[in-house]
Amino acid sequence: MTDKFEPVPGKYKKISEIPRGKDIFYRCLNCGGVIPSIPEDSIGCECGKVFIDKDYRRLIVENLDEFEVVRKV
């Protein structure tokens, strides 16, 4: 069974504005990959345009226009 997600409303201009949480995920609109906002290890989408560096607690998004915050439903 495939997980279903719904968009979290908001337009983010800075990485620091992007929400995190156990029920929050990040979707790359370029490759469609979805990653948890609070991962256990460093993780990124398939194309590498959305990445979380767990060691430095840093979210890296190549293009905020190709990025979406979603919640699992």
PDB file with SEQRES, HELIX, SHEET and CRYST1 records, atoms N, CA, C and O in Angstrom:
SEQRES   1 A   73  MET THR ASP LYS PHE GLU PRO VAL PRO GLY LYS TYR LYS          
SEQRES   2 A   73  LYS ILE SER GLU ILE PRO ARG GLY LYS ASP ILE PHE TYR          
SEQRES   3 A   73  ARG CYS LEU ASN CYS GLY GLY VAL ILE PRO SER ILE PRO          
SEQRES   4 A   73  GLU ASP SER ILE GLY CYS GLU CYS GLY LYS VAL PHE ILE          
SEQRES   5 A   73  ASP LYS ASP TYR ARG ARG LEU ILE VAL GLU ASN LEU ASP          
SEQRES   6 A   73  GLU PHE GLU VAL VAL ARG LYS VAL                              
HELIX    1 AA1 ILE A   15  GLU A   17  5                                   3    
HELIX    2 AA2 LEU A   64  GLU A   66  5                                   3    
SHEET    1 AA1 4 PHE A   5  PRO A   7  0                                        
SHEET    2 AA1 4 PHE A  67  LYS A  72 -1                                        
SHEET    3 AA1 4 ILE A  24  CYS A  28 -1                                        
SHEET    4 AA1 4 VAL A  34  PRO A  36 -1                                        
SHEET    1 AA2 3 ILE A  43  GLY A  44  0                                        
SHEET    2 AA2 3 VAL A  50  ASP A  53 -1                                        
SHEET    3 AA2 3 ARG A  58  VAL A  61 -1                                        
CRYST1    1.000    1.000    1.000  90.00  90.00  90.00 P 1           1          
ATOM      1  N   MET A   1       0.839  -1.185   0.000  1.00  0.00           N  
ATOM      2  CA  MET A   1       0.000   0.000   0.000  1.00  0.00           C  
ATOM      3  C   MET A   1       0.885   1.250   0.000  1.00  0.00           C  
ATOM      4  O   MET A   1       1.855   1.324   0.754  1.00  0.00           O  
ATOM      5  N   THR A   2       0.554   2.217  -0.834  1.00  0.00           N  
ATOM      6  CA  THR A   2       1.315   3.447  -0.954  1.00  0.00           C  
ATOM      7  C   THR A   2       0.804   4.481   0.043  1.00  0.00           C  
ATOM      8  O   THR A   2      -0.404   4.646   0.214  1.00  0.00           O  
ATOM      9  N   ASP A   3       1.731   5.175   0.700  1.00  0.00           N  
ATOM     10  CA  ASP A   3       1.335   6.231   1.629  1.00  0.00           C  
ATOM     11  C   ASP A   3       0.696   7.379   0.862  1.00  0.00           C  
ATOM     12  O   ASP A   3       1.078   7.671  -0.272  1.00  0.00           O  
ATOM     13  N   LYS A   4      -0.276   8.024   1.488  1.00  0.00           N  
ATOM     14  CA  LYS A   4      -0.932   9.181   0.898  1.00  0.00           C  
ATOM     15  C   LYS A   4      -0.541  10.408   1.698  1.00  0.00           C  
ATOM     16  O   LYS A   4      -0.422  10.360   2.922  1.00  0.00           O  
ATOM     17  N   PHE A   5      -0.341  11.513   0.985  1.00  0.00           N  
ATOM     18  CA  PHE A   5       0.081  12.755   1.611  1.00  0.00           C  
ATOM     19  C   PHE A   5      -0.815  13.897   1.148  1.00  0.00           C  
ATOM     20  O   PHE A   5      -1.363  13.871   0.046  1.00  0.00           O  
ATOM     21  N   GLU A   6      -0.952  14.904   2.017  1.00  0.00           N  
ATOM     22  CA  GLU A   6      -1.667  16.121   1.650  1.00  0.00           C  
ATOM     23  C   GLU A   6      -0.720  17.298   1.852  1.00  0.00           C  
ATOM     24  O   GLU A   6       0.089  17.286   2.779  1.00  0.00           O  
ATOM     25  N   PRO A   7      -0.811  18.313   0.997  1.00  0.00           N  
ATOM     26  CA  PRO A   7       0.063  19.481   1.144  1.00  0.00           C  
ATOM     27  C   PRO A   7      -0.215  20.235   2.439  1.00  0.00           C  
ATOM     28  O   PRO A   7      -1.357  20.321   2.889  1.00  0.00           O  
ATOM     29  N   VAL A   8       0.835  20.774   3.025  1.00  0.00           N  
ATOM     30  CA  VAL A   8       0.728  21.672   4.171  1.00  0.00           C  
ATOM     31  C   VAL A   8       0.780  23.079   3.584  1.00  0.00           C  
ATOM     32  O   VAL A   8       1.773  23.443   2.955  1.00  0.00           O  
ATOM     33  N   PRO A   9      -0.278  23.880   3.779  1.00  0.00           N  
ATOM     34  CA  PRO A   9      -0.296  25.221   3.177  1.00  0.00           C  
ATOM     35  C   PRO A   9       0.888  26.067   3.628  1.00  0.00           C  
ATOM     36  O   PRO A   9       1.308  26.011   4.784  1.00  0.00           O  
ATOM     37  N   GLY A  10       1.409  26.841   2.707  1.00  0.00           N  
ATOM     38  CA  GLY A  10       2.498  27.759   3.023  1.00  0.00           C  
ATOM     39  C   GLY A  10       3.429  27.929   1.852  1.00  0.00           C  
ATOM     40  O   GLY A  10       3.655  26.995   1.084  1.00  0.00           O  
ATOM     41  N   LYS A  11       3.965  29.111   1.717  1.00  0.00           N  
ATOM     42  CA  LYS A  11       4.962  29.415   0.690  1.00  0.00           C  
ATOM     43  C   LYS A  11       6.203  29.855   1.439  1.00  0.00           C  
ATOM     44  O   LYS A  11       6.178  30.846   2.168  1.00  0.00           O  
ATOM     45  N   TYR A  12       7.282  29.123   1.262  1.00  0.00           N  
ATOM     46  CA  TYR A  12       8.488  29.350   2.051  1.00  0.00           C  
ATOM     47  C   TYR A  12       9.537  30.072   1.222  1.00  0.00           C  
ATOM     48  O   TYR A  12       9.859  29.665   0.106  1.00  0.00           O  
ATOM     49  N   LYS A  13      10.065  31.153   1.790  1.00  0.00           N  
ATOM     50  CA  LYS A  13      11.101  31.922   1.109  1.00  0.00           C  
ATOM     51  C   LYS A  13      12.484  31.607   1.673  1.00  0.00           C  
ATOM     52  O   LYS A  13      13.500  31.845   1.020  1.00  0.00           O  
ATOM     53  N   LYS A  14      12.512  31.065   2.905  1.00  0.00           N  
ATOM     54  CA  LYS A  14      13.772  30.715   3.555  1.00  0.00           C  
ATOM     55  C   LYS A  14      13.645  29.326   4.168  1.00  0.00           C  
ATOM     56  O   LYS A  14      12.564  28.916   4.592  1.00  0.00           O  
ATOM     57  N   ILE A  15      14.750  28.620   4.208  1.00  0.00           N  
ATOM     58  CA  ILE A  15      14.789  27.282   4.800  1.00  0.00           C  
ATOM     59  C   ILE A  15      14.332  27.336   6.260  1.00  0.00           C  
ATOM     60  O   ILE A  15      13.654  26.422   6.729  1.00  0.00           O  
ATOM     61  N   SER A  16      14.696  28.392   6.976  1.00  0.00           N  
ATOM     62  CA  SER A  16      14.358  28.497   8.402  1.00  0.00           C  
ATOM     63  C   SER A  16      12.850  28.581   8.652  1.00  0.00           C  
ATOM     64  O   SER A  16      12.410  28.354   9.779  1.00  0.00           O  
ATOM     65  N   GLU A  17      12.052  28.898   7.638  1.00  0.00           N  
ATOM     66  CA  GLU A  17      10.594  29.002   7.776  1.00  0.00           C  
ATOM     67  C   GLU A  17       9.894  27.653   7.614  1.00  0.00           C  
ATOM     68  O   GLU A  17       8.708  27.540   7.926  1.00  0.00           O  
ATOM     69  N   ILE A  18      10.593  26.642   7.138  1.00  0.00           N  
ATOM     70  CA  ILE A  18       9.979  25.354   6.800  1.00  0.00           C  
ATOM     71  C   ILE A  18       9.718  24.551   8.075  1.00  0.00           C  
ATOM     72  O   ILE A  18      10.627  24.350   8.880  1.00  0.00           O  
ATOM     73  N   PRO A  19       8.465  24.090   8.259  1.00  0.00           N  
ATOM     74  CA  PRO A  19       8.142  23.334   9.471  1.00  0.00           C  
ATOM     75  C   PRO A  19       8.747  21.932   9.476  1.00  0.00           C  
ATOM     76  O   PRO A  19       9.063  21.375   8.425  1.00  0.00           O  
ATOM     77  N   ARG A  20       8.903  21.372  10.681  1.00  0.00           N  
ATOM     78  CA  ARG A  20       9.341  19.991  10.857  1.00  0.00           C  
ATOM     79  C   ARG A  20       8.429  19.351  11.873  1.00  0.00           C  
ATOM     80  O   ARG A  20       7.756  20.039  12.640  1.00  0.00           O  
ATOM     81  N   GLY A  21       8.409  18.041  11.879  1.00  0.00           N  
ATOM     82  CA  GLY A  21       7.613  17.315  12.857  1.00  0.00           C  
ATOM     83  C   GLY A  21       7.515  15.858  12.471  1.00  0.00           C  
ATOM     84  O   GLY A  21       7.822  15.476  11.342  1.00  0.00           O  
ATOM     85  N   LYS A  22       7.085  15.049  13.419  1.00  0.00           N  
ATOM     86  CA  LYS A  22       6.997  13.603  13.164  1.00  0.00           C  
ATOM     87  C   LYS A  22       6.021  13.275  12.052  1.00  0.00           C  
ATOM     88  O   LYS A  22       6.182  12.260  11.374  1.00  0.00           O  
ATOM     89  N   ASP A  23       5.004  14.119  11.846  1.00  0.00           N  
ATOM     90  CA  ASP A  23       4.020  13.870  10.797  1.00  0.00           C  
ATOM     91  C   ASP A  23       4.272  14.703   9.541  1.00  0.00           C  
ATOM     92  O   ASP A  23       3.459  14.688   8.618  1.00  0.00           O  
ATOM     93  N   ILE A  24       5.393  15.432   9.498  1.00  0.00           N  
ATOM     94  CA  ILE A  24       5.720  16.307   8.369  1.00  0.00           C  
ATOM     95  C   ILE A  24       6.773  15.632   7.491  1.00  0.00           C  
ATOM     96  O   ILE A  24       7.749  15.066   7.984  1.00  0.00           O  
ATOM     97  N   PHE A  25       6.549  15.707   6.180  1.00  0.00           N  
ATOM     98  CA  PHE A  25       7.464  15.140   5.192  1.00  0.00           C  
ATOM     99  C   PHE A  25       7.745  16.199   4.138  1.00  0.00           C  
ATOM    100  O   PHE A  25       7.009  17.177   4.008  1.00  0.00           O  
ATOM    101  N   TYR A  26       8.825  15.989   3.388  1.00  0.00           N  
ATOM    102  CA  TYR A  26       9.201  16.909   2.319  1.00  0.00           C  
ATOM    103  C   TYR A  26       9.147  16.170   0.990  1.00  0.00           C  
ATOM    104  O   TYR A  26       9.686  15.071   0.859  1.00  0.00           O  
ATOM    105  N   ARG A  27       8.492  16.780   0.005  1.00  0.00           N  
ATOM    106  CA  ARG A  27       8.378  16.174  -1.326  1.00  0.00           C  
ATOM    107  C   ARG A  27       9.156  17.020  -2.330  1.00  0.00           C  
ATOM    108  O   ARG A  27       8.989  18.238  -2.403  1.00  0.00           O  
ATOM    109  N   CYS A  28       9.996  16.356  -3.092  1.00  0.00           N  
ATOM    110  CA  CYS A  28      10.701  16.987  -4.201  1.00  0.00           C  
ATOM    111  C   CYS A  28       9.763  16.940  -5.406  1.00  0.00           C  
ATOM    112  O   CYS A  28       9.346  15.862  -5.829  1.00  0.00           O  
ATOM    113  N   LEU A  29       9.436  18.098  -5.951  1.00  0.00           N  
ATOM    114  CA  LEU A  29       8.542  18.138  -7.102  1.00  0.00           C  
ATOM    115  C   LEU A  29       9.274  17.799  -8.393  1.00  0.00           C  
ATOM    116  O   LEU A  29       8.639  17.625  -9.432  1.00  0.00           O  
ATOM    117  N   ASN A  30      10.592  17.702  -8.345  1.00  0.00           N  
ATOM    118  CA  ASN A  30      11.378  17.314  -9.512  1.00  0.00           C  
ATOM    119  C   ASN A  30      11.305  15.798  -9.744  1.00  0.00           C  
ATOM    120  O   ASN A  30      10.994  15.354 -10.849  1.00  0.00           O  
ATOM    121  N   CYS A  31      11.594  15.003  -8.696  1.00  0.00           N  
ATOM    122  CA  CYS A  31      11.603  13.538  -8.853  1.00  0.00           C  
ATOM    123  C   CYS A  31      10.419  12.855  -8.172  1.00  0.00           C  
ATOM    124  O   CYS A  31      10.173  11.672  -8.405  1.00  0.00           O  
ATOM    125  N   GLY A  32       9.681  13.589  -7.331  1.00  0.00           N  
ATOM    126  CA  GLY A  32       8.536  13.005  -6.622  1.00  0.00           C  
ATOM    127  C   GLY A  32       8.897  12.303  -5.332  1.00  0.00           C  
ATOM    128  O   GLY A  32       8.021  11.755  -4.662  1.00  0.00           O  
ATOM    129  N   GLY A  33      10.175  12.308  -4.969  1.00  0.00           N  
ATOM    130  CA  GLY A  33      10.612  11.649  -3.742  1.00  0.00           C  
ATOM    131  C   GLY A  33      10.072  12.340  -2.497  1.00  0.00           C  
ATOM    132  O   GLY A  33       9.946  13.564  -2.461  1.00  0.00           O  
ATOM    133  N   VAL A  34       9.754  11.546  -1.475  1.00  0.00           N  
ATOM    134  CA  VAL A  34       9.246  12.068  -0.205  1.00  0.00           C  
ATOM    135  C   VAL A  34      10.163  11.565   0.902  1.00  0.00           C  
ATOM    136  O   VAL A  34      10.442  10.370   0.999  1.00  0.00           O  
ATOM    137  N   ILE A  35      10.633  12.504   1.742  1.00  0.00           N  
ATOM    138  CA  ILE A  35      11.511  12.143   2.852  1.00  0.00           C  
ATOM    139  C   ILE A  35      10.938  12.711   4.155  1.00  0.00           C  
ATOM    140  O   ILE A  35      10.276  13.748   4.133  1.00  0.00           O  
ATOM    141  N   PRO A  36      11.185  12.046   5.283  1.00  0.00           N  
ATOM    142  CA  PRO A  36      10.699  12.563   6.570  1.00  0.00           C  
ATOM    143  C   PRO A  36      11.458  13.822   6.972  1.00  0.00           C  
ATOM    144  O   PRO A  36      12.649  13.954   6.692  1.00  0.00           O  
ATOM    145  N   SER A  37      10.759  14.745   7.631  1.00  0.00           N  
ATOM    146  CA  SER A  37      11.420  15.981   8.057  1.00  0.00           C  
ATOM    147  C   SER A  37      12.347  15.760   9.246  1.00  0.00           C  
ATOM    148  O   SER A  37      13.255  16.554   9.489  1.00  0.00           O  
ATOM    149  N   ILE A  38      12.112  14.669   9.989  1.00  0.00           N  
ATOM    150  CA  ILE A  38      12.993  14.315  11.115  1.00  0.00           C  
ATOM    151  C   ILE A  38      13.450  12.866  10.900  1.00  0.00           C  
ATOM    152  O   ILE A  38      12.886  11.939  11.482  1.00  0.00           O  
ATOM    153  N   PRO A  39      14.469  12.681  10.066  1.00  0.00           N  
ATOM    154  CA  PRO A  39      14.930  11.322   9.773  1.00  0.00           C  
ATOM    155  C   PRO A  39      15.864  10.778  10.848  1.00  0.00           C  
ATOM    156  O   PRO A  39      16.425  11.531  11.644  1.00  0.00           O  
ATOM    157  N   GLU A  40      16.020   9.465  10.856  1.00  0.00           N  
ATOM    158  CA  GLU A  40      16.962   8.833  11.788  1.00  0.00           C  
ATOM    159  C   GLU A  40      18.400   8.995  11.306  1.00  0.00           C  
ATOM    160  O   GLU A  40      19.319   9.072  12.121  1.00  0.00           O  
ATOM    161  N   ASP A  41      18.604   9.048   9.991  1.00  0.00           N  
ATOM    162  CA  ASP A  41      19.926   9.233   9.382  1.00  0.00           C  
ATOM    163  C   ASP A  41      19.814  10.284   8.290  1.00  0.00           C  
ATOM    164  O   ASP A  41      18.707  10.669   7.913  1.00  0.00           O  
ATOM    165  N   SER A  42      20.943  10.752   7.780  1.00  0.00           N  
ATOM    166  CA  SER A  42      20.930  11.670   6.655  1.00  0.00           C  
ATOM    167  C   SER A  42      20.195  11.000   5.494  1.00  0.00           C  
ATOM    168  O   SER A  42      20.338   9.800   5.260  1.00  0.00           O  
ATOM    169  N   ILE A  43      19.407  11.798   4.774  1.00  0.00           N  
ATOM    170  CA  ILE A  43      18.563  11.240   3.723  1.00  0.00           C  
ATOM    171  C   ILE A  43      18.288  12.308   2.670  1.00  0.00           C  
ATOM    172  O   ILE A  43      18.285  13.503   2.966  1.00  0.00           O  
ATOM    173  N   GLY A  44      18.059  11.863   1.447  1.00  0.00           N  
ATOM    174  CA  GLY A  44      17.714  12.788   0.384  1.00  0.00           C  
ATOM    175  C   GLY A  44      16.786  12.136  -0.615  1.00  0.00           C  
ATOM    176  O   GLY A  44      16.606  10.918  -0.613  1.00  0.00           O  
ATOM    177  N   CYS A  45      16.201  12.954  -1.466  1.00  0.00           N  
ATOM    178  CA  CYS A  45      15.346  12.418  -2.523  1.00  0.00           C  
ATOM    179  C   CYS A  45      16.221  11.768  -3.592  1.00  0.00           C  
ATOM    180  O   CYS A  45      17.447  11.879  -3.556  1.00  0.00           O  
ATOM    181  N   GLU A  46      15.591  11.102  -4.525  1.00  0.00           N  
ATOM    182  CA  GLU A  46      16.319  10.350  -5.543  1.00  0.00           C  
ATOM    183  C   GLU A  46      17.232  11.233  -6.403  1.00  0.00           C  
ATOM    184  O   GLU A  46      18.335  10.815  -6.753  1.00  0.00           O  
ATOM    185  N   CYS A  47      16.787  12.440  -6.744  1.00  0.00           N  
ATOM    186  CA  CYS A  47      17.591  13.313  -7.604  1.00  0.00           C  
ATOM    187  C   CYS A  47      18.575  14.176  -6.809  1.00  0.00           C  
ATOM    188  O   CYS A  47      19.433  14.837  -7.395  1.00  0.00           O  
ATOM    189  N   GLY A  48      18.454  14.172  -5.476  1.00  0.00           N  
ATOM    190  CA  GLY A  48      19.400  14.892  -4.630  1.00  0.00           C  
ATOM    191  C   GLY A  48      19.116  16.371  -4.449  1.00  0.00           C  
ATOM    192  O   GLY A  48      19.941  17.082  -3.877  1.00  0.00           O  
ATOM    193  N   LYS A  49      17.977  16.855  -4.916  1.00  0.00           N  
ATOM    194  CA  LYS A  49      17.669  18.282  -4.795  1.00  0.00           C  
ATOM    195  C   LYS A  49      17.078  18.654  -3.441  1.00  0.00           C  
ATOM    196  O   LYS A  49      17.027  19.833  -3.089  1.00  0.00           O  
ATOM    197  N   VAL A  50      16.626  17.644  -2.670  1.00  0.00           N  
ATOM    198  CA  VAL A  50      16.152  17.849  -1.301  1.00  0.00           C  
ATOM    199  C   VAL A  50      16.925  16.867  -0.431  1.00  0.00           C  
ATOM    200  O   VAL A  50      16.883  15.658  -0.659  1.00  0.00           O  
ATOM    201  N   PHE A  51      17.630  17.392   0.564  1.00  0.00           N  
ATOM    202  CA  PHE A  51      18.510  16.553   1.365  1.00  0.00           C  
ATOM    203  C   PHE A  51      18.518  17.045   2.808  1.00  0.00           C  
ATOM    204  O   PHE A  51      18.502  18.250   3.057  1.00  0.00           O  
ATOM    205  N   ILE A  52      18.543  16.119   3.752  1.00  0.00           N  
ATOM    206  CA  ILE A  52      18.694  16.463   5.165  1.00  0.00           C  
ATOM    207  C   ILE A  52      19.996  15.858   5.651  1.00  0.00           C  
ATOM    208  O   ILE A  52      20.194  14.644   5.601  1.00  0.00           O  
ATOM    209  N   ASP A  53      20.885  16.728   6.124  1.00  0.00           N  
ATOM    210  CA  ASP A  53      22.155  16.314   6.715  1.00  0.00           C  
ATOM    211  C   ASP A  53      21.917  16.200   8.216  1.00  0.00           C  
ATOM    212  O   ASP A  53      21.904  17.202   8.930  1.00  0.00           O  
ATOM    213  N   LYS A  54      21.731  14.983   8.683  1.00  0.00           N  
ATOM    214  CA  LYS A  54      21.396  14.723  10.092  1.00  0.00           C  
ATOM    215  C   LYS A  54      22.514  15.185  11.033  1.00  0.00           C  
ATOM    216  O   LYS A  54      22.235  15.714  12.109  1.00  0.00           O  
ATOM    217  N   ASP A  55      23.770  14.989  10.638  1.00  0.00           N  
ATOM    218  CA  ASP A  55      24.888  15.362  11.504  1.00  0.00           C  
ATOM    219  C   ASP A  55      24.912  16.859  11.810  1.00  0.00           C  
ATOM    220  O   ASP A  55      25.213  17.264  12.933  1.00  0.00           O  
ATOM    221  N   TYR A  56      24.594  17.674  10.810  1.00  0.00           N  
ATOM    222  CA  TYR A  56      24.620  19.130  10.986  1.00  0.00           C  
ATOM    223  C   TYR A  56      23.228  19.721  11.201  1.00  0.00           C  
ATOM    224  O   TYR A  56      23.069  20.938  11.298  1.00  0.00           O  
ATOM    225  N   ARG A  57      22.204  18.831  11.277  1.00  0.00           N  
ATOM    226  CA  ARG A  57      20.813  19.256  11.479  1.00  0.00           C  
ATOM    227  C   ARG A  57      20.441  20.332  10.462  1.00  0.00           C  
ATOM    228  O   ARG A  57      19.948  21.403  10.815  1.00  0.00           O  
ATOM    229  N   ARG A  58      20.693  20.014   9.180  1.00  0.00           N  
ATOM    230  CA  ARG A  58      20.516  21.002   8.132  1.00  0.00           C  
ATOM    231  C   ARG A  58      19.678  20.430   6.997  1.00  0.00           C  
ATOM    232  O   ARG A  58      19.919  19.317   6.530  1.00  0.00           O  
ATOM    233  N   LEU A  59      18.687  21.207   6.561  1.00  0.00           N  
ATOM    234  CA  LEU A  59      17.893  20.892   5.381  1.00  0.00           C  
ATOM    235  C   LEU A  59      18.475  21.652   4.204  1.00  0.00           C  
ATOM    236  O   LEU A  59      18.728  22.854   4.291  1.00  0.00           O  
ATOM    237  N   ILE A  60      18.684  20.950   3.109  1.00  0.00           N  
ATOM    238  CA  ILE A  60      19.212  21.562   1.893  1.00  0.00           C  
ATOM    239  C   ILE A  60      18.177  21.368   0.796  1.00  0.00           C  
ATOM    240  O   ILE A  60      17.806  20.237   0.482  1.00  0.00           O  
ATOM    241  N   VAL A  61      17.710  22.469   0.212  1.00  0.00           N  
ATOM    242  CA  VAL A  61      16.741  22.436  -0.877  1.00  0.00           C  
ATOM    243  C   VAL A  61      17.329  23.250  -2.013  1.00  0.00           C  
ATOM    244  O   VAL A  61      17.587  24.444  -1.862  1.00  0.00           O  
ATOM    245  N   GLU A  62      17.541  22.603  -3.150  1.00  0.00           N  
ATOM    246  CA  GLU A  62      18.158  23.295  -4.287  1.00  0.00           C  
ATOM    247  C   GLU A  62      17.272  24.415  -4.808  1.00  0.00           C  
ATOM    248  O   GLU A  62      17.770  25.493  -5.131  1.00  0.00           O  
ATOM    249  N   ASN A  63      15.957  24.177  -4.897  1.00  0.00           N  
ATOM    250  CA  ASN A  63      15.034  25.169  -5.434  1.00  0.00           C  
ATOM    251  C   ASN A  63      13.718  25.085  -4.658  1.00  0.00           C  
ATOM    252  O   ASN A  63      13.007  24.085  -4.751  1.00  0.00           O  
ATOM    253  N   LEU A  64      13.396  26.123  -3.901  1.00  0.00           N  
ATOM    254  CA  LEU A  64      12.182  26.098  -3.086  1.00  0.00           C  
ATOM    255  C   LEU A  64      10.914  26.029  -3.932  1.00  0.00           C  
ATOM    256  O   LEU A  64       9.865  25.629  -3.426  1.00  0.00           O  
ATOM    257  N   ASP A  65      10.984  26.405  -5.197  1.00  0.00           N  
ATOM    258  CA  ASP A  65       9.818  26.305  -6.085  1.00  0.00           C  
ATOM    259  C   ASP A  65       9.548  24.863  -6.515  1.00  0.00           C  
ATOM    260  O   ASP A  65       8.471  24.563  -7.030  1.00  0.00           O  
ATOM    261  N   GLU A  66      10.510  23.974  -6.310  1.00  0.00           N  
ATOM    262  CA  GLU A  66      10.355  22.549  -6.661  1.00  0.00           C  
ATOM    263  C   GLU A  66      10.311  21.691  -5.399  1.00  0.00           C  
ATOM    264  O   GLU A  66      10.801  20.562  -5.380  1.00  0.00           O  
ATOM    265  N   PHE A  67       9.717  22.246  -4.349  1.00  0.00           N  
ATOM    266  CA  PHE A  67       9.720  21.642  -3.026  1.00  0.00           C  
ATOM    267  C   PHE A  67       8.341  21.828  -2.400  1.00  0.00           C  
ATOM    268  O   PHE A  67       7.720  22.879  -2.559  1.00  0.00           O  
ATOM    269  N   GLU A  68       7.861  20.806  -1.686  1.00  0.00           N  
ATOM    270  CA  GLU A  68       6.551  20.893  -1.052  1.00  0.00           C  
ATOM    271  C   GLU A  68       6.608  20.223   0.322  1.00  0.00           C  
ATOM    272  O   GLU A  68       7.211  19.163   0.487  1.00  0.00           O  
ATOM    273  N   VAL A  69       5.975  20.858   1.294  1.00  0.00           N  
ATOM    274  CA  VAL A  69       5.829  20.269   2.620  1.00  0.00           C  
ATOM    275  C   VAL A  69       4.494  19.534   2.634  1.00  0.00           C  
ATOM    276  O   VAL A  69       3.465  20.094   2.257  1.00  0.00           O  
ATOM    277  N   VAL A  70       4.516  18.268   3.072  1.00  0.00           N  
ATOM    278  CA  VAL A  70       3.303  17.451   3.080  1.00  0.00           C  
ATOM    279  C   VAL A  70       3.154  16.749   4.427  1.00  0.00           C  
ATOM    280  O   VAL A  70       4.100  16.635   5.207  1.00  0.00           O  
ATOM    281  N   ARG A  71       1.922  16.282   4.668  1.00  0.00           N  
ATOM    282  CA  ARG A  71       1.599  15.543   5.892  1.00  0.00           C  
ATOM    283  C   ARG A  71       0.973  14.231   5.483  1.00  0.00           C  
ATOM    284  O   ARG A  71       0.147  14.193   4.571  1.00  0.00           O  
ATOM    285  N   LYS A  72       1.357  13.143   6.153  1.00  0.00           N  
ATOM    286  CA  LYS A  72       0.790  11.821   5.862  1.00  0.00           C  
ATOM    287  C   LYS A  72      -0.662  11.783   6.330  1.00  0.00           C  
ATOM    288  O   LYS A  72      -0.980  12.226   7.433  1.00  0.00           O  
ATOM    289  N   VAL A  73      -1.542  11.249   5.477  1.00  0.00           N  
ATOM    290  CA  VAL A  73      -2.977  11.129   5.832  1.00  0.00           C  
ATOM    291  C   VAL A  73      -3.378   9.672   5.908  1.00  0.00           C  
ATOM    292  O   VAL A  73      -4.536   9.364   6.192  1.00  0.00           O  
TER     293      VAL A  73                                                      
END                                                                             
